[in-house]
């Protein structure tokens, strides 16, 4: 990996395109580039901070599974248009809520929350409320403390 400041970020990250890093970076980098116009504090910018102003413009062009986007709002539209998003989000959110991996016995709950999330037009508050009000959440078993 070339050192920071050696060329523009897209050029430096091209080193990820081969070798052991390529598998993950082929998925992460296109999404990250689409959000690159926002710095780590969320401030909008049009160029990378470099010693030479204007040397590294940031176009904000990103990609998810062949769907181009630029910026967070466009990314959310791309994700919502992807048929896998509702299932993946619902399942991962439930795993986080339950503080465990889902099991075969949880399939009906996962399907119900996925349907509710889609029916609510992907409203986060609606799925959060539905999960908190569910029997699967109220009766979940927490792992025994270690030690």
N, C-alpha and C positions, 0 to 999 in steps of 0.2 A: 504494500500500500504506500503510495507516495506520501510524503509528509504534508501536513496542513499548509496551505499557501502555495503548493506546487501545482499550479494550474487551477482550473475551476472545479467545483465539486463533482459535476457530472463526469469530467475527465478523470478525476481521482477515483471515483467510484466505478469506472469502467474496469478497474483492476479486479473487481468482484465478479466479473463475467466469466471467469475461468477458475478452475481449481476447486478446492474444498468449500470455498465461500459461495460459489455460484448458486447452489440449490436454494438456500434461504434468501440470498440477496436478489435473486431473480423475482421473488415474490414481494419483498419489502421495498426495494429501491424505487420501483415505479410508483408505488403509493406515496412514499416519502417525498419524491420529487414534486408530486402534485400538491403537497402541503408546504413546500420549501419557501414560499413567499412569506411565511410567518416565522419569525425567529423564536427562540426558546421562551420568550416572554409574551408571545402572541402579537408582536408588532408587525405590521405589514411592511414589506421591503421589496424592492425590484432588482436589487443586485447584492451579491455576496460582499461582505466587508473584505476588501483587499487593499494593498498598499497603493494600487492604481485604480482610482474610481472609474466605474464603468467597464472594468476589465471582465467581470463575470456577471452578466445579466441573468436574472432568474425569471424564466418564463412561466413557471408553475404548472407545466404540463405533466400530468400523471396518467397512470393506466391501471385498471383492475380487470383482469381477465379479458383484455382486448377492448374494454370500454374506456375511452379517453375522458379525462376530467381536468379541471383546474380549480383548486381551492376546496375548502371543507364543504360548502353548500353543494357543489357539483359532485363531490365524492359521496355525500349522503344520497343524492338522487341515483347515482350509479348503483350503490349498494341496495337501495330499496327496489330498484328495477331488477335486481338479480334474484332469481327464484330460490337460491340457496340461502340468502341472507336471513329470512325470517326463521327458518329452521335452525340455522347455526347460532344466531343471536339468542333465540329462545332457550336452546339447549345449554349454551355456555352461561347464560345469565342464571338459569336454574341451578347449574352446578355451583356457581358462586353463592347463590342464595342458600342452597342446601349445605354448603361447605363440604361437598363430597361429589364423587363421580355418580352419574346416574346409572341405574341398573335396569335390567329387562323389565322388572316390575314397575318402573317409572314411565314406561313408554306411553301409557294413556295420559299421564299428567303432562309430559312433554308435548304430545299432540294437542292437548286441550289448550295449553298456554300458547303454543304456536298459532293455533286457530284464533284465539282471543287477541293476540298481538296483531295479526293480520286484519282481523275484523275492526280493530280500533285504529286502523290506518297507521300502525306502528307507533302509537303514542306510548312513550315510555312510562308515563304516570299510570296509564291503564294496566299495563302488564305488571308493574310493581304492585299496584293495588290488588290485582287478581292473585298474584303469588302470595302476598301477605295474608289474604283472606282464605287461602286454600287449606284443606285438611293436610295436604302433603307438607306444607310449611309449618303448620301448627303442631303437627305430630312427628316432625322429623327427629331422628335420633342423632345426637351429637356423639362424636367419638370420645372415649374415655380419656381423661387427661393423662399425659405421660408422667412417669415417675412415680 
